[in-house]
Amino acid sequence: MNLQSELNNASLFQNLELLANQVVEGFISGIHKSPFHGFSAEFAEHKIYNKGESTRHIDWKLFAKTDKLYTKRYEEETNLRCHMILDNSASMYYPQVSNLSIDNLNKIGFGVLAIAALMNILKRQRDAVGLSVYSDTYQYYAPEKGSERHHQMLLAKLNEISLDTEPSKKTDTYTYLHQIAEKIKRRSLIFLFTDMFQNTTDDDQLFDALRHLKYNKHEVVLFHLMDRDKEFHFNFENTPKRFVDVETGEHIDLYAEGVKESYEKEVGAYFEMLKLRCAQYKIKYVEVDVHTDFSRVMNTYLVERQKFL
């Protein structure tokens, strides 16, 4: 059996942990040299000994076999605390996908798998991870922990979210980001996965909630998830279509070509304002097209982790 083929063809969330491992392994295999090494309990690799370095970590058994000096390199052990926040409102379930797979994701599918992959790395590095999920309610909260039991509990919750066929209609980002910020007491690296579509508050209130996440010296990364082809460029067939707001139920009938230019201009202006506000509040903004690979998320994690530590 070709495991890679089977995983790619399988329903995504029947194999969430395996697919998260696949994402991580595929990403790591593309990294030629990782900057995240130190000395701790878990061996990572050998490197050639250079004169002047401490002899403490020389592998003398390997020296006996090869007559060459190598030192042992170990994975860095830290006390990093990371909190994942996932927007679970109806708009995150766009585009509608009947059978999610790693090659066919909507926004919620991408967010769930990205979080699972990041959890995989955090687990390897013995770091603590927490999770918050919100929509029109604060649906779930788990504080930062690093145990295997905790890891499996969070995976189970992500599985549950992925199988939801009737997500909450509305998004109350303003209210629940404030509540989440109050819960995270110790300095943490915070990742927010959302499409930034909301219908209950104005933009100033939304940005005020984002700014609240920065208190207690947290570092915040906003992963702005979108189907760029449809939600930004508005690329639909030029036939009469009914466009329905999945959160309010409002609809409009039109030809896509007739509004494409003005739509892209308005959406582009909103995204630019979002980027500027994030820069103003020192929040890392990362635009993510759910039809691309996970490299933007993973690279951002590595860079921000290094800054955080």
Solvent accessible surface area in square Angstrom, and as a share of the most:
residue,aa,sasa,rsa
1,M,192,0.86
2,N,96,0.49
3,L,96,0.48
4,Q,96,0.43
5,S,44,0.29
6,E,85,0.38
7,L,13,0.07
8,N,41,0.21
9,N,111,0.57
10,A,26,0.20
11,S,38,0.24
12,L,0,0.00
13,F,15,0.06
14,Q,145,0.64
15,N,33,0.17
16,L,4,0.02
17,E,64,0.29
18,L,88,0.44
19,L,0,0.00
20,A,3,0.02
21,N,47,0.24
22,Q,34,0.15
23,V,15,0.08
24,V,0,0.00
25,E,87,0.39
26,G,49,0.47
27,F,31,0.13
28,I,72,0.37
29,S,93,0.60
30,G,55,0.53
31,I,53,0.27
32,H,187,0.83
33,K,157,0.67
34,S,36,0.23
35,P,78,0.49
36,F,16,0.07
37,H,49,0.22
38,G,22,0.21
39,F,116,0.48
40,S,29,0.18
41,A,84,0.65
42,E,69,0.31
43,F,93,0.39
44,A,38,0.29
45,E,70,0.31
46,H,72,0.32
47,K,61,0.26
48,I,119,0.60
49,Y,38,0.14
50,N,86,0.44
51,K,198,0.84
52,G,81,0.78
53,E,62,0.28
54,S,75,0.49
55,T,79,0.46
56,R,198,0.72
57,H,38,0.17
58,I,11,0.06
59,D,16,0.08
60,W,144,0.50
61,K,164,0.69
62,L,42,0.21
63,F,70,0.29
64,A,86,0.67
65,K,170,0.72
66,T,60,0.35
67,D,113,0.58
68,K,123,0.52
69,L,59,0.30
70,Y,50,0.19
71,T,5,0.03
72,K,69,0.29
73,R,54,0.20
74,Y,34,0.13
75,E,48,0.21
76,E,59,0.26
77,E,89,0.40
78,T,26,0.15
79,N,123,0.63
80,L,2,0.01
81,R,48,0.17
82,C,0,0.00
83,H,0,0.00
84,M,1,0.00
85,I,0,0.00
86,L,0,0.00
87,D,0,0.00
88,N,6,0.03
89,S,0,0.00
90,A,9,0.07
91,S,11,0.07
92,M,0,0.00
93,Y,36,0.14
94,Y,68,0.26
95,P,25,0.16
96,Q,175,0.78
97,V,28,0.16
98,S,123,0.79
99,N,82,0.42
100,L,21,0.10
101,S,14,0.09
102,I,29,0.14
103,D,114,0.59
104,N,71,0.37
105,L,6,0.03
106,N,6,0.03
107,K,0,0.00
108,I,1,0.01
109,G,0,0.00
110,F,0,0.00
111,G,0,0.00
112,V,0,0.00
113,L,0,0.00
114,A,0,0.00
115,I,0,0.00
116,A,1,0.00
117,A,0,0.00
118,L,0,0.00
119,M,1,0.00
120,N,15,0.08
121,I,11,0.06
122,L,0,0.00
123,K,82,0.35
124,R,84,0.31
125,Q,23,0.10
126,R,100,0.37
127,D,3,0.02
128,A,16,0.13
129,V,8,0.04
130,G,0,0.00
131,L,0,0.00
132,S,0,0.00
133,V,0,0.00
134,Y,0,0.00
135,S,0,0.00
136,D,59,0.31
137,T,70,0.41
138,Y,44,0.17
139,Q,65,0.29
140,Y,44,0.17
141,Y,71,0.27
142,A,2,0.02
143,P,56,0.35
144,E,17,0.08
145,K,107,0.45
146,G,51,0.49
147,S,59,0.38
148,E,86,0.39
149,R,213,0.78
150,H,8,0.04
151,H,10,0.04
152,Q,72,0.32
153,M,89,0.40
154,L,0,0.00
155,L,8,0.04
156,A,60,0.46
157,K,33,0.14
158,L,0,0.00
159,N,41,0.21
160,E,104,0.46
161,I,7,0.04
162,S,13,0.09
163,L,125,0.62
164,D,50,0.26
165,T,124,0.72
166,E,153,0.68
167,P,26,0.16
168,S,28,0.18
169,K,126,0.53
170,K,102,0.43
171,T,0,0.00
172,D,31,0.16
173,T,6,0.03
174,Y,62,0.23
175,T,46,0.27
176,Y,29,0.11
177,L,0,0.00
178,H,39,0.18
179,Q,79,0.35
180,I,0,0.00
181,A,0,0.00
182,E,84,0.38
183,K,88,0.37
184,I,3,0.02
185,K,132,0.56
186,R,144,0.53
187,R,103,0.38
188,S,0,0.00
189,L,0,0.00
190,I,0,0.00
191,F,0,0.00
192,L,0,0.00
193,F,0,0.00
194,T,1,0.01
195,D,0,0.00
196,M,5,0.02
197,F,63,0.26
198,Q,37,0.17
199,N,61,0.31
200,T,67,0.39
201,T,29,0.17
202,D,84,0.44
203,D,47,0.24
204,D,88,0.46
205,Q,73,0.33
206,L,1,0.00
207,F,0,0.00
208,D,49,0.25
209,A,0,0.00
210,L,1,0.00
211,R,121,0.44
212,H,41,0.18
213,L,0,0.00
214,K,44,0.19
215,Y,72,0.27
216,N,66,0.34
217,K,158,0.67
218,H,1,0.00
219,E,58,0.26
220,V,3,0.02
221,V,0,0.00
222,L,0,0.00
223,F,0,0.00
224,H,0,0.00
225,L,0,0.00
226,M,2,0.01
227,D,4,0.02
228,R,70,0.25
229,D,58,0.30
230,K,60,0.25
231,E,19,0.09
232,F,27,0.11
233,H,56,0.25
234,F,20,0.08
235,N,60,0.31
236,F,55,0.23
237,E,124,0.55
238,N,82,0.42
239,T,64,0.37
240,P,93,0.59
241,K,66,0.28
242,R,143,0.52
243,F,42,0.17
244,V,84,0.48
245,D,63,0.32
246,V,67,0.39
247,E,12,0.05
248,T,61,0.35
249,G,51,0.49
250,E,126,0.56
251,H,99,0.44
252,I,99,0.50
253,D,84,0.44
254,L,36,0.18
255,Y,118,0.45
256,A,2,0.01
257,E,107,0.48
258,G,68,0.65
259,V,48,0.27
260,K,53,0.23
261,E,148,0.66
262,S,65,0.42
263,Y,63,0.24
264,E,51,0.23
265,K,153,0.65
266,E,121,0.54
267,V,21,0.12
268,G,16,0.15
269,A,61,0.48
270,Y,42,0.16
271,F,5,0.02
272,E,94,0.42
273,M,62,0.28
274,L,0,0.00
275,K,69,0.29
276,L,124,0.62
277,R,58,0.21
278,C,1,0.00
279,A,72,0.56
280,Q,122,0.54
281,Y,30,0.11
282,K,161,0.68
283,I,7,0.03
284,K,85,0.36
285,Y,36,0.14
286,V,3,0.02
287,E,33,0.15
288,V,1,0.00
289,D,33,0.17
290,V,4,0.02
291,H,103,0.46
292,T,73,0.42
293,D,93,0.48
294,F,17,0.07
295,S,41,0.26
296,R,126,0.46
297,V,0,0.00
298,M,1,0.00
299,N,75,0.39
300,T,13,0.08
301,Y,0,0.00
302,L,25,0.13
303,V,74,0.42
304,E,12,0.05
305,R,0,0.00
306,Q,100,0.44
307,K,141,0.60
308,F,18,0.07
309,L,95,0.47
